[in-house]
Amino acid sequence: EPVSSATKRLIHAMFGDGGGGGVRVEVIDETSGYKNGGALEAVTKTVREASLEKPSPTGEKEDTQRIEPGTSGGTSEHHGSSQALPPQEALLSTLQRLPPQTLRATAVAFDWLSQFGLAGVATLLGTRSFRPMSLASGEMRLSPNVIRQLELLRSSDDTYKGSLLWLLSANAVTAQGGRALRRWVVGPLTDTNEIRARLCAVAELRDAAEPAMGGALQDLGEALTSCYSPKTGWDAERYLARVFHGTATPAELVNALCAVKSFANSIHGMAAGSGTKSKNNTSSQQTESTNVDRLATSPMLVHLLCEASDPAVVHLCETLLAAVDLECVQHGKATPATALRPDPVQFPELEVTRSGVEVAVRAMDDLLPVLLEQLVSGSDGGGAGTSEGTKGKGTKGKGVVLGTGTKKHLLPATLVYVTVALVEFLIELSDSFQNVPHDWVRVSTNKSKKVIRYHPPAVVEKARALECARERHVTKCAAAWVSFLKVQCAGNFLALRAAVRAAAGLDALCSLASLGRQDGYCAPEFVHGDDEGGLNESSKEFGKGGLNESSKEVSKDASHDSPSTNASLLEITQGRHPILDATLVGGQRVVPNSLRLGGGENQKKALCITGPNMGGKSVFVRQTALLVLMAQIGSFVPAVAMRLTAFNGVHTRMGASDNLATGSSTFLEEMAECAGILAAVKTEAKSLVVLDELGRGTSTHDGVAVAYATLEHLLSAQNKNALTLFVTHYPNVARDVTANHPTKCGAAFTAYAEKKKAVRKNSKGKDGGEGAEKDAPEDSEKDSEKNSPVVEIDFLYHITPGVAHRSFGLNVARMAGVPASVLGAAAKKASELERLTATRAARLEIASGGNVSWEVAADTTGKVMSRVVTALKDARDVHDLGAIQTEVRAWYGT
């Protein structure tokens, strides 16, 4: 506090009132303890307390390489002397250099985690967790607009199906594999060597991991499915997170450890040529004897396979599992009180409480003969028989007969405790037994069995002592379980998580490899701006196994056309929209299109796209952006061939929407997005910019001016490495910019074909004329279609060089079902406006000494004068001279 009104509106727009949706909005008072150094003190206290409570997990240095397989997780930014400090001190040194607002936010976050006992996460944070976004290591920063507009995580219908993540993770078999792909989708790589390494791994898995094809890793998918199945360790990564915080159940711990161990043994089985079935009884010595690094040639694959099958991790799993009662866990009966095996060395405090329980149980058992003696003595005291009783005929082994005559009754030879309805230690006697001691409490009766159950006072007292002993033991067991999780298990958390994340990386790569096996997919070729031949040694090696024949030919033909130093390049041959390509049914196919932008000083770096409404302009630019992201994720792409340099950013501005909660109109939102893109492009070495119909939210003149100026700015020298796809419905923008920058900007339009329709004639009017409209029934859709004054077109969806002269918006209106009368009036008005615009343009060209030929000028002037004379002839009074005035004013530009 205080919070500005703009911030309040933004919070309300994003999260509402914070009353639902799992969102809690808290406002921190400015006078809180986070001011004047209080934030640093709070953060330091949390980090030190967490380190004391939870020892730092082992393997921290190695974890910088393990956190994200296949990304730049191994690179970290160090500042000053932090590199030589211990991990905790290095973290505190980094936190001290944070900006004040960031430090306050960190303190609030730590306090919030402490409320739920999750402050231990501070021990996992390294200096890489707190660094400026500008130092983000090798990953593209995609804005929320890009994620939403390109439908990376959710489709436009807000469904998972139809998103890029749905396509790439369709063959992922584990939960952690799906999450790894999600991280890759929202953070594509920007380092060319890392992209090539991931593509090399995908290309090798495409061949070696294909099931039943005899590859060295053909059983990898089956191993992932069996070891990380939903019934076992399907979400081992999440289970391990609970282990770290001490909240995991015995089943979750066992499932996670067994999954890691079984998958490691499966990899060793593949290396030894003995199949994929897990060998849970394999010793560590046998595990170390296999040569996992021979299963693959890709460095990334070798690294992930070795991480997932690390013999030290297998031995660690065996050690931790040895402390757990696996049989009890597998039968679903394990609780924190019963999960741990008796171990006087590892859990000595449990032996003390366990012996206390055993003493209390023996005391209860020793009480039974005493109770039997009380029953016999009580019966004798009642005068119903002898004190010794009589063992009658036929009662041998069944009990003691007490009483005489008609009052004889049988007492069991030995008493036992029974439990009924969770009530323990009940003494059950026949309902005919009448000499029960008066201080025995009657608890229940069973008339069908003719028995009555009692609680003697001595039993109640001993049972209370037993219950206390049990509670002490359960409390100690629960504490021992949490200690076991937080010390033995969480102390090795990073090593275990590294193995699970390696399996997740393998699952993600296998999913990408399955996609790459589809027909029509090729491996994108990444080139450095300073590569002479377009490929360095690693990519040449990768090209041998990763490119199909057609893409090899294309790359061969284009090898002489390598980009100049540091120049951006994007070349796609017959690319297809990946989502449409996967979802179209009924024999429909995506029309492929090619594109070439950048590559040198004299190469076009922008393409201005015009064309009819619904002609496929937006699909083409979305397709291009998606193919770039897929390539930098490390996936094969639906194209014949693709060559590009790695982009540092992809920026899009598409669609139209306002934000009433923040007081933003549609045009303001549009301009704000555009301003953000222009600012981001300045800071990036190589960018891909997609602008769709910029300037449509305001008047025509302002919209044309904004579109023109923005495209000119992106073509300027300060943005020389930004490649731009610019979609517009303003043909003049495309003509003017391409005329002013013929070597930098090209023009293209989506092809179409006009239909030739037969117009019905009738007796009351001319072809399609006024009489025909009156004669046609208003409710006849077929007649309306035939008599429609709108030009109908067929969409060809092919990108063709040039500028489209019309947008055919009325054709879309006809498709939407706008009435024919409205279409007729719109067509008439559109014709007038086109005529006036052409006339004015011709006059201005003549007045300015333009390049308009005298034949064209004379023809235009003759047509204008002809229409003026015709209007004068048809005029019946002064009110009919309006048309003449319009023609003359248009000609003179007034």
N, C-alpha and C positions, 0 to 999 in steps of 0.2 A: 504494500500500500504506500502511496496512492497509485492506482492504476488509471491510465489515461482512458478517455472515452473511446478512442480508436482501438486500443487494445481490448477493451471490454467487448466492443462489437465483434472484433476478430475472434475472441475466445467463444463468444456466444454463437457465432456462425460455424465454428469448427466443432464445438463440443456441446452446444446447447446450454442448459442450466446445470449440467453435470449430475443430473438426477438419474440417468439411465445410460444404457449402452456400455456399462463397465468403465465409465469415465468419472473420475472424482476431481473436481476443480477446487484447488486451495489457493488462497491469497495470503502471501507472507507479509506481515507488517514490516514497514521500513525500519521501525525502531526495534526490531527483533535482535537476537544475539548474533545475527550474521553481518552486522555492520561494524566498521572500525576494527577490522582484524578478527572478528568473531567467526567468520566463515572459514578462514584458514585454520583457526584453532579447532573448530568442530570437525573439519575434514581430517586433520592430523590425528585427533583423538580417535576417530572411527577407524582409521587405517591401523593405528598402533594396537587398539583393543582387538580388532579382528585378527591381527597377526598373533597376539598372545593367545586368543581363544582357539584359533584354528591355524596350526602351523602351515607355513607356505608350502604348497604342493611341490613335490619333486619334479624335476624335468622342466623347470621354467625356461631355461635358455633354449632347449630344444623345441618348446611349444611355439616360439615365434615362427618356426617352420611348419608346425603341425596344424596351426589354427585353421588355415584355409587351404586345403590341397589344391594346387594348381593356380594359386593367385600369388600376389607379391607379398604374402604374409611374412616371408623371411626378411624383408627389408624393413628397417625401423629407423626412425629419426631420433637422433640423440642431440642433446643440447649441452654444450659446455662440458662439465666434468661428470654429468649424470651417467655417462657410459661406464665409468670406473667404479661407481658406487654400488653397494648391495641393492637388490631389487626394491626393497621397501624404501630405502633412503633415496634411490633414484626417482621413485614415484612421488615422494614428498617434495623432492626438489623440482620436479616438473609441475606439481600442483601449485607451488609457490609462485610460479611465473604465469599462471592463468590470469586473464582479465578479471576484474572484480565481479562483474555480473556472472561470468561463467563459474567463478569460484563459489558464489552464493548459490547458484543453481546446483552445483555439485554437492554442497553441504545439505541443501534441502533434499536432494535425491538420496543421500546416505541416511539421513534421518528417517525418511519414508521407508527405506529398506529395513532399518533397524526395528521398526514397529512389527515387522513380520519375521524377525529373526534371520534376515537375509543379508545382514551387513558383512558376512564372511566373503561376499563376492569381491570386497576390496582387496583380498589377498590374491585375486586372479588378475587384477588390473596392473598393466605395465605402462611404460611411458608411451607406448603406441596407442593406448586408449585415450590419451589426451594430447592431441596435436591439431594444428590448424587444418581446415579442410583443404587448403592449398597444398598441404604436404601429404594428402591422401595417396597412398602407395599404389600406383598402377591400376586404379579403378576409375571408371567413368562415373561422374556425378550426374545422375539423371534427375531432372526436376519432376515434381508431381504432375505437371502438365504433360510431360513426355510419357510418363508411366500410364496416365489416364488416357491420353489421346491416341497412343499407339496400342492400347489395350494389352499391356504387358502382363498384368496380373489378373485383371478381370475384363470381361468383354463389355461392350457398350450396353448390353442388357444386364450388367452386373452379375454375370454368371462366370464360373470357372472355365467351363467349356467355351472355346472360342478365343481364349487368351493365348499369348505366346508361351506362357508358363505351362498351360495345358498341353500344348503341342510338344514342348521339349521334355516334359516330365511324364509323358504318357506311358513310358516303359520303366519308370523308376519303381522298384519293388519295396523300398524301405522308406519310413517316414523321414529319417535323417537325410536320405538321398534326395527326397523331394525338397527339403529345406535348403540343401546345398544348391540345388538348381535355382531355387528362388533367389538366393543370394547372388548367384551368377547372373541371373536375368536383370536384377536391379543394379548390378555393379559390373558391367562388362569390362574386360581388360583393355588397357591402353598401351601396354608394353608389347612391342612386336614379337620379341623373343618368347615371352610368356604365352602369347596367343598361339604362336607356332608350336610351342611345346604341348599345349592342350590339344591342338588339332592333330598333332602327331600321335598322341595317346588315343584320341577318338578314332583315327584312321586305322591304328593297329588293332583296336578292339573290334572295329567293324568286321575285320577278317578273322582275327584269332578267337574272338568270343562268340562267334555265331554258333548257335546250338547245332549239334550233330554234324558239324562240318570238319571235325578232326583237328581243330586248332588247339594250341596249347592251353588256351583259356576258355575252351568251349563250355566248361562246367561252371564258369564263374557266376553266371546268372542263377543257376540252380543252387549254388552255395549261398548266395545272398538271400534267395527266397527261403531256403530251409533254415538257415541260421538266424535270420532276422524276420521270421514269420510273425503274423499277428498273435499267435499263441505263445510265443516265447519272447525274444528280445526285439520285437518289431520297432520299438522306439527306445533303443538302448541309450541314445544321447540324452533324452529327457530323463530316463531312469537315473543316469549318472549325475545329472544336475540335482536330482533329489537326494542322491547319496551324498553329494558334496554339502548340501545344507542340512543333512541329518534327518530328513523326513521320509526317506525311502522305506517301503515295507520289505520284509524278507523276500517276498516273491519278486519284487522289482530288482533287488540287488542280485539275486540268483539268476534271473533271466538275463540281466545285462552282462554279468560275468560269463555265463554259459554261452551267450551269443558271441562275445569277443573270442572266447577260447575255441569254440567250435569252428568259427569262420577262419581263425588262424590255422587250425589243424587242417581244415579243408584246403587252404592254399598250399600248405606243405604236402598234402595228399596229391594235389595237382602237380606240384613240382617233382614229386617222387613217382608220378604216373600211376597212382593207386586210387584215382577217383575223387569224388567230392564229399563222400560221406564223412561226417565228423568222427574223429577218434578221440573221444573224451578221456581215454585212458593213456593217451600218448604222453610220454615223459618229456621233460624239457630237453634232455640230452638227445632224444630221438628227433625232436623238433629242430634243434640246432643243426642237425646233420643234413638237412635238405637245402637245396640251392634255389631259393625263391627268385633270386635275381636273374636266373636263366629263363624265367617264364616269359619275359618281355624284353624288348629292345628300347622302347621309349623311356627316357629318363624319368618322366613323371609316373608312368605305370610302375616302373621298378621301385620308385620311392614309395608309392602308395601300397604296393603289395608287401614291401618289407615292413612298413609301418603297421599294417593290419595283421601281420604274422610275426611280429617281434617276439622272439623266444622269451625275452625278459617279461613281456606282458603276459604270455601264456603261463609262465611260472608264477607270476603275481596272481593271476586268476585262480590257479590251483591252490595257492597259499590261502587266499581269502575264502575260497569255497570250503577249504578244509575246516574252517572254524564254524561253519553253518551246518545245521542238521538238514541235509538235502532231502532225505526221505520225508521228513515232516513238511518241508516246503512244497514238495511235489504233490503231496496229498491235500494241499490247501489248508492244512491245520496249523501252520506256523504263525506265531505272533512274536513281537519283540521279546516276550517272556520265555518263549520256547524255541526260538530260532537258533540260538547259539549252543554248540556242543559243550559238554562239561570239560573244562580245561583248567586245572589248578594253577598252571603256570601263567596262562594268558588272562584268566578271569578269576583271581583268587578270592575276591569279595563274594562272588557267586557261590563258591564252595561253602562259605560260612553260613549264608542264608539258606542254602540248600540243605545243609546238615540240620539247621534249626527247624526246617519243615519236616525233615525225616524224624526228628525227636518228637515233634508234636503229633505226627501220624502214629508213631509207636505208642505214645501215651493214650491215644484214642483206642488203639487195638488192645492195649493192656486193660482197658476199662471194661471190656465185654465180659470176661469171667466174673468180675465183681458184680456186674449187673445181673448175671444169671444167678449168682448166689443170693442176691437180694430177692429175686422172684421166688426162689425155693424157700427161703426163710420167711418171706411174707405169706406164702401159702400155708406153711406150718403154723405161723402165728394165728391164722384164721381158724384153726381147729378142724381143718378139712382133711387131714391125713397125717402121715408121719413126716418128720422133717427130712428123712432121706428119700421119701417117695417110693414108688413101687414100679419096677420095670416089668410091666405085664407082658403077657404072651403076645407075640406079633408086634411088639414095639421095639425090638432090638434094632439099634442103629438109627431109630427115628427120633428118639428123645426120651424125656423123663415123664412118667405118669404120676401126676399129683392128685391127691384126694381119694375118696372111697365112695363106693355106691354110685348114686346117680350124679355125684358131683366130681367124677373123675374127668381130668383134662390133661392134654399132652403139652409138655413144654419142650422146645427144641433142645437137643443135646448141647449145641453151641449157638450163641447169639451172633447175628451179623447185622451190620448197618444197611439200611436201604435208603434210596434217594427217590423222592416223589415230588414232581413239579418243582425241581431245582432246590428242594429242601433236603439237606443232607443229614446223615447220622440219625435216622429214625429207627426206633426199635419196634418191630412188627410182631404183634401177639394175636392169638385167636380171640374173637369177640366173646368166646365162652369163658375165657380166663377172667376171673373176678377179683383175684387177690393182688391187684396191681398196687404197688406202693402209692400212697396218697399224694406224694409230692411229684409224681411223674405227670408231665403235662400232655394231655391228649391233643394231638395235632390233626389227625384225619381218620376217616373211616371208609372202608371199602366193603359194602354189603355183599357184593357178588363174591368176593373172596372170603367174606366173613372174618375180616381182620381189622384190628385197630392199631394205629401207629402212635408212638409216644416219644417224648423228649425228656429223658431223665435230667435232673439238675446237674449232675456231674458231667453228663455229655455236653450240655449247653456250655458249661464252663470250659471244658477241654476244647470244644469246637471253636470257642471264641479265641482261645490261645492259638489254635491251628490257623485260624483266619488271619490273625495278626502276623504269624510267621509267613504265611503265603503272601500277604501284602508287602511285607518287607522284601521278600524274594522277588516279587514282580517289579517292585520299584527299582531294586538293584539291577534286575535284568534289563529293564527299559533303559536305565542309565548306561549300562554296559553296552547295550545295542547302539545307542546314540554315540557313545565313545568309540565303539568299533567303526561306525560309519565315518565319524569326523576325524579320527586319527589314522587308523590303518587304511581305510578305503579312500577317504578324501585326501589323505596325504599322498596318495598315488593317483589323484584325479587326472592330472594332465597326461600321464602316460596312458591311462585307460581311455580318456577322451580322444587322444591322438589316434588310437587304434580304431575307435568308432568313427571318427571323422574321415579316416582313411577309407574305411568301408563305404561311408557316405560318398566320398569322392569317386570311388570305383563304381558305385551304383549310378551316380550322375553321369559319368563318362559312358557307361554301358547304355544308358537311356539315349544319349546323344548318338552313340554308335548305331543303335537300332534305327533311329531316324535317318542316319546317313546311308543305311542300306536300301532305302526306298529309291525307286526309279526316278531319274531326273534330278537327283541331288549331287552336288559336286563339292569339293573342298575349296574354300576360298584361298586365294594366294595373296599373302601379305608382302609388301615390298617396303623397304626403307627408302626414304627420300634420297639417301646417298648411295643406294645400291646401284652398281653399274649395270648389272644384267637383270635386276628386278628380284633376284633371289640370292640369299647368302647360303653358306654351306648347309646349315641345318635345314633350311626350307627346301633346298634342292634334294636333300636326302628324303625329306618328307614327301616331296612331289613324286618320288618313285612309287610309293604305295598309296598315296592319298588322293591322286587325281585320276579321274576317268579319262578315257581316250579323247573324247571331244574337248574336254577342258585343257588337255595337254596340247592339242592342236591350237586352240585359241591362244594359250600362253606362249606357244612357240611363235605364232604369227605376231604377237604383240611384244615380243622380247626386245625388239629394236626400239620400242616406244616407251622406254622406262622414264619414270618421272625424274625431273631435275632435282637437285639438292633441296631437301626440306619442302618440296612441293606436295600438295595433297593430290591424291588420285582416287577416283572411284570409277571402275569400269565393270559393268554387268552385262553379260551376254545372255539374252533370252531368260531374264529373271521372272519369277512368278510370285504372287502373293502367298506366303506360306500358310496362312490360316484358310484362305479360300481354297488353296490347292488341297488342303486336308479335309475340307468340309463339303465341297461341292459333290452332289450325288446325281444319279440319273444320266451318266455319261457326259455331264457338263465339264468343261475344262477351262482353266484360266488362260487368257490370252497372254503369251509371254511378250515382254518388251525389253529392249536393250538401252543402255545409257553409258555415256562416257563424259566425265567431267574432270578437269584438272590434269595434272601431269607435267606442267611446264608453263613458262611465261606466256607462250602464244596459244595456250589451250583454253577453251571455254571453261569457266568455273561457275557459271550460273546457267540455269535453264528456266525460261519463262514459259509457263504452260497455260494455254487457253483451250477452249473447246466447249461443246454443248453441256448443259446441265445433265447430270447423271451419265456423263460420257466416260467416267473412270479416271478423272484427274486426281482426285483425292486418294483413290485406291493405288494409283501409280506411285505417288510420293510416299504414302504410308508403306507400300511394298519396299521401296528403296531404303527407307529408314530401318525397317524391320530386318532386311537382309544385312545391313551394316551391323546392327546390334547382334544378330545371330552369328555373324562371322567373328565379331570380337568376343562373344561368349565362348567361342570355340566349337561351334556347331557347323555341320555341313549346311549348304543353302540350296533352295530349289532354283537352280539355274544351270545353264550349260557351262558357264565359266564366270569367275568373279576375281578381279584384281583390285586391290585397294591398299592405301596406307592406313595405319591405325589412327583413328580420330580420338581426340581428347574429349570431345563433347558432341552430343546430338541434341538439337533443339527444335522444337515444333511449336507452331501456333495454328490450331485448327478449331473449327466449330465456333459457335456463338452462345454465350451464356452470360447472365448478369449475376450480381451478388447483392441482393437487396439488403442483407443483414449488415454489410459494410458500406452501404450507400453507393455501390459501384454500378454504373450502367454497363450495357453490353460493350459499347465502344471503349469505355474506360478500362474494362477488363482486357479487351483486345490490345489496347495501347500499352497497358502495364506489362502484359506478356511480351509484347514486341520490345519494349524498353529493356526488360530483363535479358532477352536474347542478345540484343546488341551489346549490352554491357558484358555478358559472359563471353561473347566471341572475341572481345578485345584481349582477354586474359588467356586464351587457349591457343596452342600452337596450330592445331588443325581441328576444324569444326565442320559439321554438316548441319545446315539450317534448312528447315522446311516451313514455309509460310504459305498458308492456304487462304486465299481470298482476303488478304489484308486490306482494310479500309472500307469494308462493306457496311459497317455499322453507322456510317454518317452519310452526308450528302455526296452526290456523285463527284463534284469538283474536289471537295476535301478528300474523299476516298482515293481518287486518282492521284492527287498530290502526295498523300501519305505513302501510297504504294510505290509511286515513282521514286520519291526521295529515299525510301528505305532500301529499295533495290540498288539505287545508285550508291548508297552508303556501303552496302555489302560488297560492291564491286570496287571500292576504293582501295588504295594501296595499303592502308592500315589493316585491312581484312583480306590480304592477298591469299591466305591459306584457308579461307572459309569457302566451302562449296555450298551453293544455294539452289534449292528447288522452289520456284516462286509460281504459285497458282493464282491466276487472276481472271476476272470477267471483263477487264478493261483492255480491249485490244490495243488501244493507243499506247498504253504503258509498254506492252511487249514490242510494238513497232518502234517507239521512240528510243527505248533503252538499247535494243539490238542495233538500231541505227547509230547511236552514239558510241556504243562499245561492241563493234562487230567481232572483235577477237576475244572478248571476255564473256559475252552473254549470247546464248542461243535461244531460239524460239521453237516451240513445238505445240501441237494440239492433238487431242484425241480424235481419231478419225471417225467419220460417220457417213452414212449414205441416205440421201433424201428419197422418200417413197414417192412413186407416181400413183396417185389414187384416182379412181374414176368417180367424178362427181355426178350425182343423179340429177336429171333434168325433169321438169314438170311443166304443165301448161300455163302456170300462173307467173312464172318467173324465169329469168335466164339462169345459166349454169351457176348454181350455188349463190344466186342473187337474193335480193330482198324478198321477192315473191316466193321463192323456194322455202325460205325460212318461215314465212307465214303459213305455208301449206303443210309443212312437216309437223307432226304431233310433237308436243313438247316433251312427252314422257317416253319417246322412242329413242333409246340409246343408239341403235344401229343407224337411224337416220341422222342423228346428231354427229356420229362418227363420219358418215359419208359427206355431210354438208359442212364439216368443220372447216373454217378458213385457215386453220393452223397447219403449217408445214410439218409433216410427220417424217421422222428419221429413224434409221436403224443404227444402233451403237455398234461400232467395230472394235472399240477399246484398244486400238493400236496407236502408239505414239508416232506422230508423223511430223517432220520438220515444217515449220511455217506458223502462221497466225490465223486462228479461226476468225472469220468475219462476223459471226453471230454466235449467241449462246443458246438459242432455241429454247428459251425459258417457257414460251407458250406451249411447246410440245409437252413439257413436264406438267404444266397446268392441265392440259387435255388428259394426260395419263392419270392425273389425280382426280378427274371427274368434275372439273369446273364446267358449269353449264355452257352450251354452245353460244348463247347470246352474249355472255360475258367474254368468251374467247373471241367472238367476232368483233366486239367493240375494242378489245385489247389489241387484236391484230391490226385494225384500222388505225388506232392511235400509234402503234409501233411503226407502221408504214409511214405515217406523217412525220414522226420524229426522225426516222432514218433519212427521209427525203430532205428535211430541213437541215439536218446535220451535214449531209453530203453537199448540199447547196452552199451552206456557209463555209465549209472547208474549201470548196473550190474557189469561192470568191476571195477568201483570205489568201489562198495560194497565188491567185492572179495578182492581187494587190501587193503582195510582198515579193513579186517576181520569182515565184517558185518554179518548180519543174513541171507544172501542169501544162500539157501541150495545148496549143490553140484549138486543136480539133475537139479535145475534151471540154475546154472552156466554152467553146461555141455551142457544143451539143448541150451542155448544162444550161447555158443562157437561153438557148432556143426552147428547151423544155419548160423553163420557168415562164418565159413570155407566152408560150402556147397555153399554159394553164391559166395565166392571167386573162388572156383573150377569151378563153372558154368560159371562165367565171363571169366576165362582163356580159357575154352573150346570154348566159342563163339567169342573170340577175333580174329579179322581178321588181325589187324595190331597194331602197337604201340599206335595209337590214341584211341583204344578201351580199354586201360588199366586204363582209368580215374575212372571207377566204382570200380575197384579193389583197387585203391589207397584210394578212399572214404571209403570203408568198413574197410580197415586195419587201416586208421587214426582214424576212429570213435572208433574202438576197443581199440586202444592204447591211445586215448584221445589227439591226436596231431592235 
